[in-house]
């Protein structure tokens, strides 16, 4: 005679769900680490380029000031004014920089909607999985007296119990395994 609850099945479901949750959380942390590493490398390249541009600007400015000093020493005050005018007109030839402007109201609204959806997916999925397995469990219990043999009913109850335990431990461990820790002050 088979016991109502297969203890090995329960333990397997608990540890299997927990292991899946931990693997999912760990995998998510690894990908978050790699994304952060890529962002840091991108910033490093961006700032290296900006530093090089600043050095080039400094060299150009040094050359410009040397030329201005030479012209001021050699020529009259009028020639210095001409050099200043030329330097000013040369500044118009610099490349145009476009700002990273603010988002429009519609774009801000869309970002809020996307953040809301993103924030609700995990708890929504957790609630959905728990609700659907509960519905299956209740349906299986209602079938016991009429449509299914006792052995089949016990097997269904055992499977559904294992599924509920597996889903719960997976969701809980994954959920808490990937939560952002609050920075310590």
PyMOL commands that set and color helices and strands:
alter all, ss='L'
color gray80, all
select helices_A, chain A and resi 7-74+77-91+105-143+150-177
alter helices_A, ss='H'
color red, helices_A
deselect
rebuild
show_as cartoon
